[in-house]
Each structure stands twice: as C-alpha cells, then as structure tokens.
C-alpha cells in the first residue's frame, strides 16, 4: 500500500476496511515529518500525543463510533487556530509560548470526526504575508523547489500536504491565504463562503475577511473536510447555518451545460505568460467537457488591492491592540513604566510586516483620514460585491488565475512590500465579497513550478465549485504530480 500517493479519502477507506490502522497511518506521517520537515519547515509544533490519539481513534472506528470518511487520517492545523494545551503562536514572537485554554470550533469539529492532528503548521506572522517568510520560527520552503516560497500565509499547510507530511490541513484565508499557497505548491484549497465555517478560536487578523478552509490533494478531500466543519456555531456571531457540502454530489458532478465566465480584466498587464496560457488551457478543457466558457468585463478589479489593504489593515490595528504585554503574550523584562511596557512589548514582539500593517491601519482610521480612506474602501467593497452579484446572474462559476506568477524565490519580495501586496490582485476581491473560491492545480510553468486556476462560485455554492474541480481532476492528473526528488532527500 503506497501511502505517499493516497488521498485522505482513500486512506480513510483503507482504515475502515482494516487494510491499515490509524496508528500505522500516524506512524507513516511521523516518518514523513522526520524525513522532510528539516528541509521545508512546515511544522512549528509536532504534538507528543499523536500515537495515543491514533490508538483511541482506531478503537472508536472499530466499534462504529467514528463513521466519518476522514476518521483516522493524519492532518495538520495552521498555527493560528487554538487547540487546548497546544502551542498556538501565529508565527509570532508575541505568542511564542502561548497555550490556549480552549479549542477552536473548526478544530473541535474535525476532531469529533476522528481526525488525528499531527501538530501546528508554520505561517506568516499573524497571517500577514504572502510568502510564509515572516514567521518568527523561520521561513517555510516550497517542496517543488526549496529555493522558492510556498506562498502564504498558509504556506506551512500547503507545503506539508505537497511534501506528504500530512494528508490534509486546515488553513485560513483573509485575502488569498489558502488559495495562493495551494497554487504555489500544487495542491487543492478552498476558501468557503464567509460565515459558513466558525471563526471561534481563530486568532483574528481582519475579522470581516478571515475564513477557515481546507487544503488537500484533491477536490474530493476538500469536500469531505468542509462536510465536517461547515456548521452553525453559536459562539461565532457571524456564523450562519448552511446545507454544507454534498460529497456525493461533488463526486458525481457534471459540468456539461454549466456557464463559466472569465473576466478579461484578470488577464491584463502583470500576469505571467505561462500562468495565463496554463489557465486558458484549463478553461478549454472545461469547454471540451461540455461547459460554456465566455469572457466578460469586470473593471472593478482595479480597486480590489487598495480597498482590501485599507480594510484589512484597519481591522488588524484594532484586533492586535490586545497584545500589550500584560494579559498574555511576549513581555520584556526590566521596563520603566506602563508606556515603556507597551512600547517594548509591541516593538520586540511583533515583526516588521505586522508593525507596518498596524501603522497603516491606525493611519486610515485616524481623524481626518477616516473618510478619505476607510469609508471609501468600504464603498469600493460594496461595489465589488455588486459586480460579482451581477456576474452570477449570468454565470454558474467564474474562472481565472490564482496569482499573477508562480512561486517566487525566497527573499524576492520581502524588500518590496508593495510588490508582494499586488500579488494578491486575483484573490482579495473574493474575501471582500465574502464569496467561496478554490485553487485547483492545472499545470506547470516553464520552470516546473505549479500553476493553479481559481474557480469562484456564488454564496454557499461550494458543492458547485468542488464538483467542477473534481470533474476536471477526473480527466487531468496535475493534482497527482509529486515534487521530484522527495524520495532522495
């Protein structure tokens, strides 16, 4: 049995059939982590109770208590989701020793389905970044090329799945933080509709934009994970009741007769030629499968980046004000007074990118600039949502690139934050509108780095997105490709 090529659903089925035990699956993942993680730095924390948990899960599977198709499957959790008694650092010195007293709802839900958590996955500090280089614990590397970034901020989650260290992972997406690393690492990831997955226990970056979602090897695995975590939660006031994702409908989805729109504004200046050609080839494949594909104009795209970074920074400045060195988090020694405690806690506890966004947020919310920046950004957000509403009156799905380039070299964007921000041009508008969207592997560029296409759906249409992705993956094998040389490290 070759576990290296199995999906989460395939492994779950093998465990239920007794062909392999949950303990043996966990032991395999631990060997993978031991072999590969020193090179890729996917995990911040590897839990010490993995085998005990796997043994407990196996017993419950055997007596019929755990019936989820994912029961017994090893997985990872992005390090900004609370797990009782387990370090939750958000990739920051500020929370380097923080161990929560409670567990995030999404983590609880996946645990109740019989998941075997392996540990916490590396990320950009407080989810602020697109490269996973800003972590206090060091940069995560891309398994396809260790000289390249894995994307961010859920870079550890995407890289761990790509390297075979876990079978799926939970990530969070504020402006593309699931989809962009999924694209860079050649895995499948989906940001569900805002409010469809509880944010309780997710350390906040920008509360009106943050959303938890899965990264996995294929669309079917993502559907299975969403089936467990898309539930109403009374502990989250933005949580809504949904019908969830129908795994059977995803597995039998037919794109024939579906209308797919491609915004011409997604294919303008700045888009790498290899990425453009690969995504257009994927669109033609969907057309051969019976979908109707046509282009349309969506000029509102140009306002997405400024609106997003104003709103996200404003909310970040508010959310991160709680880190003052008093209740929890990093506290410097030998301070002179309260002001010195505040200043040194934040100056030493936060990294440069986090401080940059806090300062930007304070500026756009300040008296005299609120109307000029923040209020206008909210107006642009409403216009972006209206543009998507009009588009979904005509189309079942919208297709485009995930990012304008494939994975960049490590260090290439750190010195130019604006260039890094512009890399989110195709993803941030989805969060501003609260829509669901997935990144689906669709080919490689001339350097051999993965390219993802983005499938966007209307609110609560995750089944359509993942169904179309699964249908595409039935006739292509991009999602089955593994980084060359892993076995030779």
N, C-alpha and C positions, 0 to 999 in steps of 0.2 A: 504494500500500500504506500503510494507516494504522497505523503502529506504536503510536500513542498508545492504541489500543483493543485491541491484540493481547495475548493471554496468553503466558506463557512457552512453553507447548507449541505454540501457533500460530506463534510466531516461530521456534522450533526446527525445526518442519516446513518453514517457508519457507526457512530456511538450508540444510536438507538437499536441498531441491528446486532450489536455486540461484537462487531468486527474489530473495534478498538475501544479502549476505555477512556474516560475523561482524564484519568491520571496519566495515561500514556500520551494523550494529546498535549497535556500541560508539560510533561517532560520534554516532548519534542520542541515546544515553543521555548522552553528554558534553554535548551541546547542551541536553538537558533539565536537567541539573545546573547548567549555566551560567545558564540562564534562571530556574530556580525556587529553587535552594538558598540564595541570598542572603536569601530571604524566610522559608523554612521551616527552615533549619539542620539538614538531615537528615544530612549528611556531616561527619565530623570530619577525615577524610583522603581525598583523591582520589588514587589511585595514578598514577604517572607512566609506567607501562609498559602501560597499558590497550590501546593500539592494537597494540603489539608482541605482546602476549598474544593478541589477537583474530586477528592475522595467522597466528600459529603454530597456533591452534585451527582456523582455516579450512583450512590445509594438511592437518591431520590428519583433518578431516572429509572432505576431497576424496579422500584415499587410503583411506578406510574405517577409520581407526584409532579415531576417536571415533564411536560409534553411539548414544550416549545421546540421548533426545528433547530434552534440555536443552543439548546441545552448541552452543556459540557464543552462548548467551544471556547478556546482561549482568546481573549481580546484585550485591548488597551484603552486607556482613558486619558484624554487630554488633561494636562496638569492645571486646568482652571475649573475643574468640576470637583466639588467637595466630596470626600469619602471619609467617613468617620475613622479617626485614628491614623489616617494615612497622609503623609506629607502632601500638601497642596500649595505649590509655590507660585503658580502663574509665571514661571520662568524668571522670577524676580528675587533680588536680594531682600526686598522688603518682606517677603513671605517665605524666605528660605527654610525656616524651621516651623512653619505653621501647620498644625494638625487639627482639622475641624472636629467639632463635637457632633456633627450630623452629616448625612449623606444627601447629595443632590437627587432630586426625584428621578431624573432620567437614568442615573446610575442604579438607583433602587429598583426601577422597573426592569432593567436588563439583568440585574442580579436575581430578581424574582422569576425570570425566565430561565435561570440556570446557567448564566454566564460565569466564566472563570476569569476574573480580572488578573492581568499579569503585573500591572503597575501603571505609573503615570508617565505620560509622553511629553517630550520636550516641545517648546513653543516659543514664539516671540513674546517678550516680556509684556504681561497683561494683554496679550493678543494684539499688540500694536506693532504690526510689521507684515511684510510680505515675503520674508526670506528665512525666517527662523534663525537669524543670526544674532538677534538682540537678547537672547536668553542669558541670564546670569550664569547658567551652567555650561555655556559654550554652544557653538553653532551645530545644528543638525546638518548632515550631508545627504546628498541625493544618491540613492543606491545605483542609479543608472550611470552616474559619474560623480565620484566623491569630491571632485573639484567644483561641483555646482551646488547651488542651493536647492532644497526640496520644496521651496515655496513656503508661504506662511499665512496666517500664524499657526495653523495646524500642521506644520511641517513634520513634526515627530510622528503624528498619527499616520500621515500619508507614507512617510518613509518606512515606518515599521511594517505596514501592510505590503509595500513594494518589496521589502527585503525578506518577507516571510517570517518576521518575528512575531506577528500576531495575525489572526485570520480576519479580523475587522477591528475598527476603532471608533470611538466617539470623538468628534471634533466639535468646534464651534465656529460659526460664520457670522461676522459682523459686516464685512464688505467683500467677501470672497474667500474667507479663510479656510473653508472646506474645499471649494471648487478649484481654486488656483493651485494649491499643493497637490490635489488629486490629478490635475492636468500635468503638472511638472513631473510627477512620479509614476504616471501611467496606471493609476487606479481609478475606481469609480467613487464619486462622492456626491451627496445631495444635501442642499440646504432646504429644509421643508418650509412651508408657509409659516410666517411669523405667528406665534401663539399656539401652534399645533403641538409643540413639544415644550414641556415645562422648563422654565429657566431657573426654578428654585434650586439654589445650590451651585449655580454657575456664577463664578466671580464676575461681576459686571464690568464691562468696558463701556459700551453705549447701549443702554437698556432698551431703546426703541428699535434697535437694529440687530442685537445679538440673537442667535438661534443655534441650538444644538442639532447635530445631524451625524449620520454615519459615513465612514469611508471603508470601502471593502474592495474585493477583487472584481466583483461584477454587480450588475443592477439587481439581480435576484437577491443577493446577500443584503444589499441596502434596503430592499423592500421588506425583508424579514426583520431587520433591525428596527425599521420605522414601525413595523407592525406591533412591536413591543413597547415603544416609547412614545408614540403619538396618542397621548391620553390627556384628558382634562385633569388639572391639578388645582385644588382649592387653595394651595399655598402660593400660587402664582396668579396675580390678578389679571394678567394679560393672557392667561391660558384659556383656550376655547375647546369645546367638545367637537370632535370630528369623527368621520366614518373610518378614519385611519387608511391604511394601505391594504388592498386586497391582493395578497401574494399570488393566489391562483389566477386572478385577472391579469397580473403582471406577467406570469409565466405563459399565458395564452393570448397575449395582446397581439393585435394585427394593426399595422399602420396603414393598411390599404384604405383609401378614402379619406384619410386624415389630411388636413390642410396645415402646412408648415410655412411660416413666414420667416424671411431673412432680412433684417434691417440693413439697407445699403450703407447706413452710417456706421455699421460695425466694421466695414471693410475699407476704411479711409487710410489716410497717411498714418504711419507709425505701426501698422500691422505688418509683421514679418511675412515675407512672401511664402515661405514654407508653411507657416501656420495657416495663411489664407487658402493656399492650394489644398492642404490636407482637409480643412473643414469643408470646403466646397466639394471635395471628392466624397466626403461622408454624406453631404446633402444629396448628391446624385445617387448614392447607394440607397438612401431612404426613398428617393423618387422611383428607383427600379423596383422597390418593394411595394409600390402602389400608392405612396403618399403624393400629394400635390404640393410642390415646393415653388414659392414665388417670392420675389423681392418686394420690399415696401420701404418708404421713407420714415425715419424716426429722428428728426433733427434735435429733439430734446436731449439726446445723448451727450451733447457738449456741455450740458450743465451738471452732469452727474458727479464728476470729481469734485468741483468746488462745493456743491451742496452737501455731498457726503462728508468731506473732511471738516467742514464747519460744524455740522450737526454732531458728528462722532466726537470731535474734539471738545465741543461744549459739554456733551454728556459725560465724557471721560473726566473732565476737570471737576465735575460735580461728584461723580462716583468715587474718584480716587482721593477726595478730600478727607475721607475717613481714616486714611493712613497717616497718622500724626505721631506715631511712636509711643502712644500711651496705652491704648487698649490691647493691641496686638501688633505684630509685625516688627520690623527692624527698629531697634532703639540704640542710639550711640551712647557711649559712656562719657562721664565727666562733662556734662553740659552745664552752662552757666545759669540759664533761666528757661522759662517756658518757650520764649521765642527762639532761643538757641536750640531747644529740643525739636521744635517743629522744623526749623531750617535744616539742621543736620540730618534729621531722620529722613526727610524727603530728598535732600541733596545726595546723601550717601546711599539711600535705599532704592531710589529709582534710577534707571538708566537714562541715557540721553534722549532716546526716541520718546519714552514716556514723558519726560520733562518737557520736550518740545510740544507734544500734543496738549499737555496740561496748560502750558503757557498760551498756546493758540486758543484753547477753549476759554480761558479766563478773558482773553482779549475780546473775542467775538461776543461774549456775554456782558461785557463791561458797559457802563453808562456811556452813551454817545456812539457806541458801535453796535449795540443790540439790533436796532432797526436796519442799519446799513448792511449787516452781515447775517446774523442769525435768523431774523424774521424773513429776509429774502431767501435764505436757504430752505426754510420751511415752505415758502411759496413754490420754490422750484421742485421740492419733494412732491407737493400736491400735483404739479403739472406732469411730473414723471409718472406718477400713479395713473393719472387720467390718460396719458398716452398709451400705457400698457392696457388699460381698460378698453380703449378703442381698438387696439390691435387684437385683443382676444375676442372681440365681436366678429372678427373675420377669420382668425386662425385658431387651431387647436393647440399648437405649440409654436414657439419661436426658437430659431436656431442661430447660433453664432459662435465665435471663438470664446474661450475662457479668458485668455490672456494674450496680449499682443506679441509675446515672444515665448519661446521655450525657456527652460531653466537657465538662469544666468550664472556666471562664475561667482564664487564666493568673494565678497568684498566689492563687487562691481557697482552696487547701488547704495552702499552704506554712506558714501561720501556725498551722495546727491539725493536727498530725501524726496525732492520734487519728482525726479525720475521714477523713484520707487512708487510714489503715490499714483502717477499716471499709468502705471502697470495694472491698476485696478479698474480701468475705464469700463470694461465689459461686465464687471461683477457687482460694483457698488450700487448700481441703479436697482438691482433686484432686491437688495436689502431696504433701500429707500421706499420701494413699493410694497415690501412685505411678501413678495412672491416666492414660490418654490422654484428651484433650478438645480440641475445636476451637471456634473462634468463627466464625460464619457470618453474613454480612450479611443482615438480614431486614426492614429498613425504616428509617424516619426518625422523629424526634420532631417536635413542632410548630415547633421552631426550625430544622429542616432538617438536624439532625446525625444521623449514622448510629447504628443500633442493631444489635447482634449477638446472636444466640442461641447458647447453649452446648450442644453435643452431647457427651455423656460416654459412653465405652464401657468395657467390661471390659478387663483387661490384654491387650495385643497385638492389640486389635480395631480398629486404625487403619483397616483397609480398610472395616469397617462404618461407622465414623464418617464417613470421607470419602466413602464410597459414598452414604450417606444425604444428606450435604451436597451432593454432585454432583447427585443426583436432584432435590433441592429447587431447586438452581440451574438445572436444565433447564426448570423451569416458572415461575421468577421471574427478575427482572432486577436485583435490588438490587445484586448484585456487579458489574454492568456500569456502574453510575452513576459518573460522574466529578465531582469537585468543580467547581462552577460558577465560571467566570471564569478558569480556569488559562491559557487561551489569550490572555487580555487583560492578564496581569500586565506 
